[in-house]
Amino acid sequence: MPQKLYAEIIAFCVLVLLLILFSLKRNMTILLGEKIFIALIVAHIALLVVDALAALPLGTAAPYFRPMLIAANTMYFFLIGIFVFLWLVYTDYRLSTETSGLKKRLPLYAVICTAICLLSVANIFTGWIFKINERNQFVFGIVYFPLMLLIWLSAIIPTLLALQRAARASLTILRRDYLIDAFYILPPFVGWILQTLFGLFPLVWIMTVCTLLLHFHELQGRQISIDALTGVNNRRTFNRYIESFIDNPGRKSSLALFIIDINNFKEINDTYGHTAGDDALITFAKILRNVCGRRNCILARYGGDEFAIICTDATDAQLDALAADIEREVEIENANSNRPYKLSCSIGRAVRTGFDAEQIESIINDADSNMYKKKKEYKNSKK
């Protein structure tokens, strides 16, 4: 490919990523997932810039280009390690929007990143990944293709997680979302195959930019589905999920709904201020997100200090365990926190079998009614 065209393609990709970055920082609520995505964009921009520096002088006979090419290609592979790490963290977090599972896999992701980065530095002395010959041409080293295999095998870890969740998902709308997440890796992978076989440089990065653009488009769509304060699904998304259960021809046999209310939330707001109230909501949402992340459940902020959890085809024992898990996690949070107040909650539950459209209102009313009964019991116990 002519060097001028190569540079123009790289410049266009960088421009697209800069526009995404500008739009993210200007127009969107920046939650943890968006922060990781921004880091991924920045890493990709750095990769593209270094890729251009590493590619443009290739084949130029001038000897003083050789050190620059070695340095640029070393930095290129080092940045690939960083990019792979951020990709794994971001896509893993997207699948569950909770950190407990991610924390378990984070050491694995860190090991993969560290291995790639160390190999890139060691290559300066060993030439294992690449060499720059006397004509300033890039020559594959003995571990180049094994390294590429490691990178792509690592990149499909979130794909396997997404496919696993899709297989377990009881709602068609959830299954569809997981399958979309699973196949985001395909465009870059196909781009790399074509690039390697036919020398269509830099097709892998063009396809990666397309994938990130798709992620950005979905993030924009999710902004209307996510509660800006807590980062969990909002009431609109809750309605969409519960209605999709009715329209799902392969739906499970039962639907359980939890309505959960933070006790004494008004007192927290009145006594310690709205900032403390917001912190209580964020903390409580994080607890629920971690609990739901370990199960096939849908979490949403129902309104005010109320949250809703939808579970399908769960036994009474499983539902009891979920409620107990929430209360236990709240106790752990209180024990580890120095807040001037203690969090607690009232949990109401309702279950329907053979669910249909006419029962939407009744299951919500029953769960809400049972929650208020629990709240009344809580208040009476404090007298």
Order of alpha helices (4+ residues) and beta strands (2+ residues): alpha-alpha-alpha-alpha-beta-beta-alpha-alpha-alpha-alpha-alpha-alpha-beta-alpha-alpha-beta-beta-alpha-beta-alpha
